[in-house]
Amino acid sequence: MDLPRIEAAVREILIAVGENPDREGLQETPARVARMYAELFSGLGADPRTHLHKTFPEKYDEVVLVKDISFESMCEHHLLPFMGKAHIAYLPSGKVVGLSKIARVVEVLSRRPQVQERMTANLADLLVRELQPRGVAVILEATHTCMTIRGVHKPGSITTTSAMRGIFKENALTRGELLSLVYGGR
């Protein structure tokens, strides 16, 4: 990531909106924003597959669900954050992956400019490719600041997206079991 270039761009934005980037409170802002972008977009240079390479043989054949995985991402349309929770399930096919690895994959994929719909599909497709399970389900629930602090100004609105693969897509009973596990206790 080219931090000096980001700093120069932020300085230009400050000038363009009528601010003085040399005034005391703003002098370090371009550098802070550059470091923030390096963190927020750190997933651009990372390969999420690396977290799924180590699996363990296991004959477990029921739903594995990791829910309420918090994430923050950036809307590619306005470069404003959206944040929420991911619920990820899979039906193993002879092997399982460490539970923390699923959260790590969410972290890597969320650290990119994108839309929630693509992030949801990318998570599901990645798990299918790397784990070869009998099914994968990904549900993301997020609040988008591009809807809450600008434009339509609708705080409290939540966007939910889902991607069902394999048996979760093909079998209504299995999908129903998953949805009960995710939402049944709310």
C-alpha positions in Angstrom: 0.0 0.0 0.0 1.3 3.4 -1.0 0.9 5.4 2.3 2.6 8.6 1.1 0.2 8.7 -1.9 -2.8 8.2 0.4 -1.5 11.0 2.6 -1.2 13.4 -0.3 -4.7 12.5 -1.5 -6.2 13.1 2.0 -4.4 16.5 2.1 -6.0 17.4 -1.2 -9.4 16.4 0.0 -9.0 18.6 3.1 -8.1 21.5 0.8 -11.0 20.7 -1.6 -13.6 20.8 1.2 -12.2 24.2 2.4 -10.0 23.2 5.3 -6.4 24.0 6.0 -4.4 20.8 6.3 -1.6 22.7 8.1 -3.7 23.9 11.0 -2.8 22.2 14.3 -5.7 19.8 14.5 -5.3 18.5 11.0 -1.5 18.3 10.6 -1.3 14.6 11.4 -4.7 13.7 9.9 -3.4 12.6 6.4 -0.9 10.2 8.1 -3.6 8.8 10.4 -6.0 8.3 7.5 -3.3 6.5 5.5 -2.6 4.1 8.4 -6.4 3.6 8.8 -6.8 2.7 5.1 -3.8 0.3 5.4 -5.7 -1.5 8.2 -9.2 -1.4 6.6 -7.9 -2.7 3.3 -5.4 -5.2 4.6 -7.3 -8.0 3.1 -6.4 -6.9 -0.4 -2.9 -8.4 -0.1 -3.9 -11.5 1.9 -5.0 -14.9 0.7 -7.9 -16.2 2.8 -7.3 -19.8 1.6 -4.2 -20.1 3.8 -6.4 -20.3 6.9 -8.3 -23.3 5.5 -5.3 -25.4 4.5 -5.0 -27.3 7.9 -8.0 -29.6 8.4 -8.5 -32.5 10.7 -10.1 -35.9 9.7 -13.4 -36.3 11.5 -16.4 -38.4 10.9 -18.7 -35.7 12.2 -21.6 -35.3 9.8 -23.9 -32.7 11.4 -24.1 -28.9 11.1 -21.0 -26.9 12.2 -22.1 -23.4 12.8 -20.0 -20.4 13.9 -22.4 -17.5 14.5 -22.1 -13.9 15.4 -18.7 -13.4 13.9 -18.3 -9.6 14.0 -16.8 -7.9 11.0 -16.3 -4.4 9.5 -15.9 -3.8 5.8 -16.0 -0.9 3.4 -18.7 -0.2 0.8 -17.0 0.2 -2.5 -19.6 2.8 -3.7 -19.0 5.4 -1.0 -15.9 4.2 0.9 -18.0 4.2 4.0 -18.0 1.3 6.5 -20.6 -1.4 6.9 -20.4 -3.6 9.9 -22.3 -6.6 11.3 -22.2 -10.3 12.1 -21.5 -13.3 10.0 -23.1 -16.7 10.6 -21.3 -19.5 8.8 -22.2 -23.1 8.7 -21.0 -26.2 6.9 -21.7 -29.9 6.8 -18.4 -31.7 6.9 -17.5 -34.5 4.5 -14.8 -36.3 6.5 -12.8 -33.3 7.7 -13.2 -30.3 9.8 -11.3 -27.0 10.1 -10.5 -25.1 13.3 -13.3 -22.8 14.3 -11.1 -19.8 14.6 -10.0 -20.3 11.0 -13.6 -19.5 9.9 -13.4 -16.2 11.8 -10.0 -15.5 10.2 -11.4 -16.0 6.7 -14.2 -13.5 7.5 -11.6 -11.1 8.7 -9.5 -11.3 5.5 -12.4 -11.1 3.1 -14.0 -8.2 5.0 -10.9 -6.0 4.7 -11.5 -5.1 1.1 -13.7 -2.5 -0.6 -16.8 -4.4 -1.7 -20.5 -4.9 -1.5 -22.1 -7.2 1.1 -23.7 -9.4 -1.6 -20.3 -10.2 -3.1 -18.7 -10.8 0.3 -21.4 -13.3 1.2 -21.0 -15.2 -2.1 -17.2 -15.2 -1.9 -17.2 -16.6 1.6 -19.5 -19.4 0.6 -17.6 -20.3 -2.6 -14.3 -20.2 -0.8 -15.5 -22.7 1.9 -16.9 -25.0 -0.8 -13.6 -25.0 -2.8 -11.3 -25.4 0.2 -13.3 -27.8 2.5 -15.4 -29.8 -0.1 -18.2 -30.1 2.4 -21.7 -31.4 1.7 -23.1 -27.9 2.2 -22.2 -24.4 3.1 -24.4 -21.5 4.4 -23.3 -17.9 4.9 -25.6 -15.3 6.3 -24.4 -11.7 6.8 -26.3 -9.1 8.7 -24.9 -5.6 8.5 -25.6 -1.9 9.1 -24.3 0.3 6.2 -23.2 3.8 7.1 -23.9 4.8 3.5 -27.6 4.4 4.5 -27.4 5.7 8.0 -25.2 8.9 8.0 -25.9 10.1 4.4 -28.4 9.7 1.7 -31.6 8.2 3.0 -30.5 8.5 6.7 -32.1 5.3 8.1 -30.3 4.4 11.3 -31.2 0.9 12.6 -31.7 -0.6 9.2 -30.0 -4.0 8.7 -29.2 -5.6 5.4 -29.2 -9.4 5.4 -27.7 -11.5 2.7 -27.3 -15.2 2.4 -25.5 -17.8 0.2 -26.6 -21.4 0.4 -24.5 -24.1 -1.3 -25.0 -27.9 -1.5 -27.4 -29.5 0.8 -28.4 -26.2 2.4 -29.6 -25.0 -0.9 -31.1 -28.3 -2.1 -32.8 -29.5 1.1 -35.5 -27.3 2.8 -35.3 -29.3 6.0 -31.6 -28.9 6.4 -31.9 -25.2 5.5 -34.7 -24.9 8.1 -32.5 -26.6 10.8 -29.8 -24.1 10.0 -32.1 -21.1 10.2 -33.5 -22.4 13.5 -29.9 -22.7 14.9 -29.1 -19.1 13.8 -32.4 -17.3 14.7 -34.3 -19.7 17.0 -32.9 -18.2 20.2 -33.6 -14.6 19.3 
